[in-house]
Amino acid sequence: MALRGGAVSHAIARAGWLVFAMAGVLAMIGVAVLYTANPGARAADNAPAANFVGSMILLAPIGALVGAMIGLPAQFAARSWLRSPTEAERQAARAVPQGHGLRPDGRWARSYEVCARSVDAYHQAVSGLPDVAGRDWLAGIGATLDDELAESLRLARLGEKLELADGRMDETALRVLDRLRAAERSFTETADRAAAIALELRGDSDFVRVRAQLDMLAEQAPQLRASDES
């Protein structure tokens, strides 16, 4: 799915707990400064530096803990929002070309269209990336997905031809349908993982660490053509 948002929302999505923990510590520094300026009767005789350090020892861990507790749900919410498509993106994803030659609204057309929407979501995620390490890798996987999508269309057409007029299917048609349903899940999982990786690459993530995720993504992609060749 296409990524959106600015630098702040991406920072919160990557490490919201840390961002809010730091904000909590900064807030406690402000409280400590106010306390140092007006320590009250009990601490009036202490040196200002002693009052400041003493208050920070007490307040900084509290600020960090409270901030982290607020930051964790904010991090998950930001990730969910960044990965969710806009209404315009949903409409674009639904606009799957109808020239696939399958019966409209049939089971085979629906199965293929699920695959096609996932591939479209994958390409949207990649196209939203700046020129960063890993983009070419993702683009290469996208080319493989295009080939696999073409194979899923071939299978859908084959399954539709094998299906009997009353909707019943023989063993071969059922095997084709099983492969298409497995491809649906694989395409969807690949698109979702690509969105997560793209989110990592939009930040300052270590490419060596992201490379392991890219390897997993390549393995997760549908292998319809490989199944035919074996």
C-alpha positions as CSV (number, residue, x, y, z in Angstrom):
1,M,0.0,0.0,0.0
2,A,1.2,3.5,-0.7
3,L,2.9,5.3,2.1
4,R,1.9,8.8,3.2
5,G,2.7,11.2,6.0
6,G,5.7,13.4,6.9
7,A,8.9,13.1,8.8
8,V,7.2,13.3,12.2
9,S,4.6,10.6,11.6
10,H,7.3,8.3,10.1
11,A,9.6,8.9,13.1
12,I,6.7,8.0,15.5
13,A,5.9,4.9,13.4
14,R,9.5,3.7,13.6
15,A,10.1,4.3,17.3
16,G,7.2,6.1,18.9
17,W,8.0,4.9,22.3
18,L,11.5,6.4,22.1
19,V,10.2,9.7,20.7
20,F,7.7,10.1,23.5
21,A,10.1,9.0,26.1
22,M,12.5,11.7,25.1
23,A,9.7,14.2,25.1
24,G,8.8,13.1,28.6
25,V,12.4,13.7,29.7
26,L,12.4,17.1,28.1
27,A,9.2,18.0,29.9
28,M,10.7,16.9,33.2
29,I,13.8,19.1,32.5
30,G,11.4,22.0,32.3
31,V,9.8,21.0,35.6
32,A,13.3,20.7,37.2
33,V,14.3,24.1,36.0
34,L,11.1,25.6,37.5
35,Y,11.8,23.8,40.7
36,T,15.4,25.0,40.8
37,A,14.2,28.6,40.4
38,N,11.6,28.2,43.2
39,P,12.8,25.3,45.4
40,G,10.6,26.1,48.4
41,A,11.6,26.5,52.0
42,R,12.9,22.9,52.5
43,A,15.5,23.2,49.7
44,A,16.2,26.9,49.7
45,D,19.6,26.4,51.4
46,N,20.8,23.9,48.7
47,A,22.9,24.9,45.8
48,P,20.8,25.4,42.6
49,A,22.9,22.7,40.8
50,A,22.1,20.2,43.6
51,N,18.4,21.0,43.4
52,F,18.4,20.6,39.7
53,V,20.4,17.3,39.7
54,G,18.3,15.9,42.6
55,S,15.0,16.7,40.9
56,M,16.2,15.2,37.6
57,I,17.2,12.0,39.3
58,L,13.7,11.7,40.5
59,L,11.7,13.1,37.6
60,A,13.6,12.0,34.5
61,P,12.8,8.2,34.9
62,I,9.1,9.1,35.5
63,G,9.0,11.3,32.4
64,A,10.7,8.6,30.3
65,L,8.3,5.9,31.6
66,V,5.1,7.9,31.1
67,G,6.3,9.0,27.7
68,A,7.1,5.5,26.5
69,M,3.7,4.2,27.7
70,I,2.0,6.9,25.6
71,G,4.4,6.4,22.7
72,L,3.8,2.7,22.2
73,P,0.1,2.9,21.2
74,A,1.0,6.1,19.2
75,Q,3.6,4.0,17.4
76,F,1.1,1.3,16.5
77,A,-1.5,3.8,15.5
78,A,1.0,5.7,13.3
79,R,2.1,2.5,11.5
80,S,-1.5,1.5,10.9
81,W,-2.4,5.0,9.5
82,L,0.7,5.1,7.3
83,R,0.0,1.7,5.8
84,S,-3.7,2.3,5.2
85,P,-4.6,3.5,1.7
86,T,-6.5,6.7,1.1
87,E,-9.9,6.6,-0.6
88,A,-8.4,7.6,-3.9
89,E,-5.9,4.7,-3.6
90,R,-8.7,2.3,-2.8
91,Q,-10.6,3.4,-5.9
92,A,-7.4,3.0,-8.0
93,A,-6.8,-0.5,-6.6
94,R,-10.4,-1.5,-7.3
95,A,-10.0,-0.3,-10.9
96,V,-8.6,-3.6,-12.1
97,P,-8.6,-3.7,-15.9
98,Q,-11.6,-5.7,-17.1
99,G,-9.8,-7.0,-20.2
100,H,-8.9,-10.2,-18.5
101,G,-11.3,-12.3,-20.6
102,L,-13.0,-13.9,-17.6
103,R,-16.7,-13.9,-16.8
104,P,-17.5,-10.7,-14.8
105,D,-18.3,-11.5,-11.1
106,G,-17.4,-15.2,-11.6
107,R,-15.2,-17.0,-9.0
108,W,-12.3,-17.0,-11.4
109,A,-12.5,-13.3,-12.1
110,R,-12.8,-12.5,-8.4
111,S,-9.7,-14.6,-7.6
112,Y,-7.6,-13.0,-10.3
113,E,-8.7,-9.5,-9.3
114,V,-7.6,-10.1,-5.7
115,C,-4.2,-11.0,-7.0
116,A,-4.1,-8.0,-9.3
117,R,-5.1,-5.6,-6.6
118,S,-2.3,-6.9,-4.4
119,V,0.3,-6.5,-7.1
120,D,-1.0,-2.9,-7.7
121,A,-0.7,-2.2,-4.0
122,Y,2.9,-3.5,-4.1
123,H,3.9,-1.2,-7.0
124,Q,2.2,1.8,-5.2
125,A,4.4,1.1,-2.1
126,V,7.6,0.9,-4.2
127,S,6.7,4.0,-6.3
128,G,6.3,6.0,-3.2
129,L,10.0,5.4,-2.2
130,P,12.7,8.0,-2.7
131,D,16.0,6.9,-4.4
132,V,17.2,4.7,-1.5
133,A,19.1,1.5,-1.2
134,G,16.7,-1.4,-1.6
135,R,14.4,0.3,-4.1
136,D,15.9,-1.5,-7.1
137,W,15.7,-4.7,-5.2
138,L,12.0,-4.1,-4.6
139,A,11.5,-3.1,-8.2
140,G,13.0,-6.4,-9.3
141,I,10.7,-8.4,-7.1
142,G,7.8,-6.3,-8.6
143,A,8.8,-7.5,-12.1
144,T,8.7,-11.1,-10.8
145,L,5.2,-10.4,-9.3
146,D,4.0,-9.1,-12.7
147,D,5.1,-12.4,-14.3
148,E,3.4,-14.4,-11.5
149,L,0.2,-12.3,-12.0
150,A,0.2,-13.2,-15.7
151,E,0.5,-16.8,-14.7
152,S,-2.4,-16.4,-12.3
153,L,-4.5,-15.1,-15.1
154,R,-3.6,-18.1,-17.3
155,L,-4.7,-20.4,-14.4
156,A,-7.9,-18.5,-13.9
157,R,-8.8,-18.8,-17.6
158,L,-7.9,-22.5,-17.5
159,G,-10.1,-23.0,-14.4
160,E,-13.0,-21.3,-16.0
161,K,-12.8,-23.5,-19.1
162,L,-12.7,-26.6,-16.9
163,E,-15.7,-25.6,-14.8
164,L,-18.9,-27.3,-15.9
165,A,-21.9,-25.3,-16.9
166,D,-23.7,-26.0,-13.6
167,G,-20.7,-24.7,-11.6
168,R,-19.4,-28.1,-10.6
169,M,-15.6,-28.7,-10.9
170,D,-13.6,-31.8,-11.5
171,E,-10.4,-32.7,-9.7
172,T,-8.2,-30.7,-12.1
173,A,-10.4,-27.6,-11.8
174,L,-10.3,-27.9,-8.0
175,R,-6.5,-28.1,-8.0
176,V,-6.4,-25.0,-10.1
177,L,-8.7,-23.2,-7.7
178,D,-6.6,-24.2,-4.7
179,R,-3.5,-22.9,-6.4
180,L,-5.2,-19.6,-7.2
181,R,-6.4,-19.2,-3.6
182,A,-2.9,-19.9,-2.3
183,A,-1.7,-17.3,-4.8
184,E,-4.2,-14.8,-3.4
185,R,-2.8,-15.2,0.1
186,S,0.8,-15.0,-1.1
187,F,0.2,-11.8,-3.2
188,T,-1.6,-10.2,-0.3
189,E,1.1,-11.1,2.2
190,T,3.8,-9.9,-0.2
191,A,2.1,-6.6,-0.7
192,D,1.7,-6.1,3.1
193,R,5.3,-7.0,3.8
194,A,6.5,-4.7,1.0
195,A,4.6,-1.8,2.6
196,A,6.4,-2.5,5.9
197,I,9.8,-2.7,4.3
198,A,9.1,0.5,2.3
199,L,8.3,2.2,5.6
200,E,11.6,1.1,7.0
201,L,13.5,2.3,3.9
202,R,11.8,5.7,4.1
203,G,13.6,6.2,7.4
204,D,17.2,5.9,8.2
205,S,17.1,2.2,8.8
206,D,20.3,0.1,8.4
207,F,20.1,-1.5,4.9
208,V,21.9,-4.6,6.1
209,R,19.1,-5.3,8.5
210,V,16.4,-4.5,5.9
211,R,18.3,-6.8,3.4
212,A,17.2,-9.8,5.5
213,Q,13.6,-8.7,5.1
214,L,14.0,-8.3,1.4
215,D,15.3,-11.8,1.1
216,M,12.2,-13.0,3.0
217,L,10.0,-11.0,0.7
218,A,11.5,-12.7,-2.4
219,E,10.9,-16.1,-0.8
220,Q,7.3,-15.2,0.1
221,A,6.4,-14.1,-3.4
222,P,4.1,-16.5,-5.3
223,Q,5.9,-19.3,-7.2
224,L,3.2,-20.3,-9.7
225,R,5.6,-20.5,-12.7
226,A,8.1,-22.6,-10.6
227,S,5.3,-25.0,-9.8
228,D,4.5,-25.5,-13.4
229,E,8.1,-26.1,-14.3
230,S,8.7,-28.7,-11.6
